[in-house]
Amino acid sequence: MAIPAVPLPVPKPPEEKIKIIIEKEPIYLKNGIGRVPPSAVPLEEAILGALLVDTTAAEILPILEPEMFFKPAHIHIIGAMKKLYSEQIGLDLLTVSDQLRKHNHLNIVGGEYYLIQLTQKVGSGAHIDFHARIVMQKYVLRSLIDMSNKTIEKAIDTDPDIFNLMDKWDYELKRIQNLADRGKKIVARLNPMEELVEKIRIKKLGLTIGIPTGVSEFDNFASGFRKRELVTIAARPGMGKTSMIISFMVYGAIEKNHKIVFYSLEMSKNDVTNRIVARLTGIAFKKINSGDISEEQLPMVAAAFQRVDDSPLEIIDTSEHKNDFYKIVPSIREHIADGYEQVFLDYVQLVKLGPGKGGDRTSELNIITREFKALANELDFPMIELAQLSREPDKRPGHRPILADLKQSGSLEEDSDTVIFLLRDAYYEKKDAVRNIPISPMQADPEFVTLMIVAKGRSIGVGDFNCYCDFNEFKFISYSDTGF
């Protein structure tokens, strides 16, 4: 629901002339005549004005990037707005002015006077989706022009390696295609009041608002995995990440019939399927993987494979996407368009941005996680990515992970709405000390006791949940549901 703007007096130019640093806009040449590149500056102004006067318009920010704007002043302004949005600070004249001032950009954009002028361009954010789509399309056109010019220059003025040149062309084309796809569809979603009414209806039916995980205590706490959220699940090796997501996918897709797509960057599709069958049959994965199946067990295993085939679960391994970000993203878009509701990815540090990008791996991961968050928000689905932790928890007393342990990327913490860690004390204890503990039929094996730590919850808060993680059968449930 758009919030009407408060009428503001038409601003007067400041008495003291603001010192504006001139930044030249690019000009293209054709037959020796300068031409302005494709742009839509009036629509850029309308977008920025809407963001300043309408609180609901901020939902468009995750799919916009500063470089999509043509006018240099607008690049600084939208950058300041995205920074405020990521820190959950509301957008208005005061907050945006202060953010620009912190980075010495206020004078560059024309001062507070220019920001006030922007608010006079629109009355609300009613058409911001349409305006954003056009601005993105103009940016795509400029990108295509730049890519073509650079390719021509390299081909004529140098003696390039043609295969390297073609790889770079392919990479740039996929990057631009991804940007173009953003403009194809900006999801029409319920307004805040309509969304609240729908949540109340779901709660009255005793259902989970998001997609349930099967971990009852977490589902009650977080309402499952919810739309528009990026969830990062991270742990040291041996903590049960794979068991957890296999259990989540079986519960969500096979037991609750939600359409889920899983991008596996490590395991093959057959390996993932074998683990799911172990979860469904209760037969240890090692036996299924090695073919150690009795005649009596074979019909049950065959039925489980058929159940996976018939389920709304799609498994896509590296043979299809080559761990390439610009192949994974269009595939996600296609699946969401086909009605899939949730995406799992294992694991984010294996995603490759493409050749010729430059910069270090951390910078690339910052781009990848930011794009995944924008994609989840744009297409209205929950995305769950697995991630590695650094070795710091191994050195720390108690071994409890913290957000600073997220490997290679501070953006994993910043971009994620929810961050979940796993901690299994038995992993850090001597094997004999664990195995010498007597276990009765009514007692849980301490090897499988796992702590699920919600270390960040942008909209749910933080908390710890005792869970039972069976590595043999890929079962991950609340400890209170085990019956031990």
DABELBEL-V974415 format. One record per run of one state. SS is the DSSP state (H for helix, E for strand, C for the rest). FROM is the first residue (numbers start at 1). LEN is the number of residues. If there is no record, write none. Layout:
SS_FROM_LEN + SS_FROM_LEN
This chain:
C_1_26 + E_27_4 + C_31_2 + E_33_4 + C_37_4 + H_41_13 + C_54_1 + H_55_9 + C_64_2 + H_66_3 + C_69_3 + H_72_15 + C_87_6 + H_93_10 + C_103_3 + H_106_4 + C_110_1 + H_111_9 + C_120_8 + H_128_30 + C_158_4 + H_162_23 + C_185_7 + H_192_13 + C_205_6 + E_211_1 + C_212_4 + H_216_7 + C_223_2 + E_225_1 + C_226_4 + E_230_6 + C_236_5 + H_241_15 + C_256_4 + E_260_5 + C_265_4 + H_269_13 + C_282_3 + H_285_6 + C_291_4 + H_295_16 + C_311_2 + E_313_4 + C_317_1 + H_318_4 + C_322_2 + E_324_1 + H_325_13 + C_338_4 + E_342_5 + C_347_1 + H_348_3 + C_351_1 + E_352_1 + C_353_8 + H_361_19 + C_380_2 + E_382_8 + C_390_2 + H_392_4 + C_396_7 + H_403_3 + E_406_1 + C_407_4 + H_411_5 + C_416_2 + E_418_6 + C_424_1 + H_425_4 + C_429_2 + H_431_5 + C_436_10 + H_446_3 + E_449_9 + C_458_5 + E_463_8 + C_471_4 + E_475_4 + H_479_3 + C_482_3
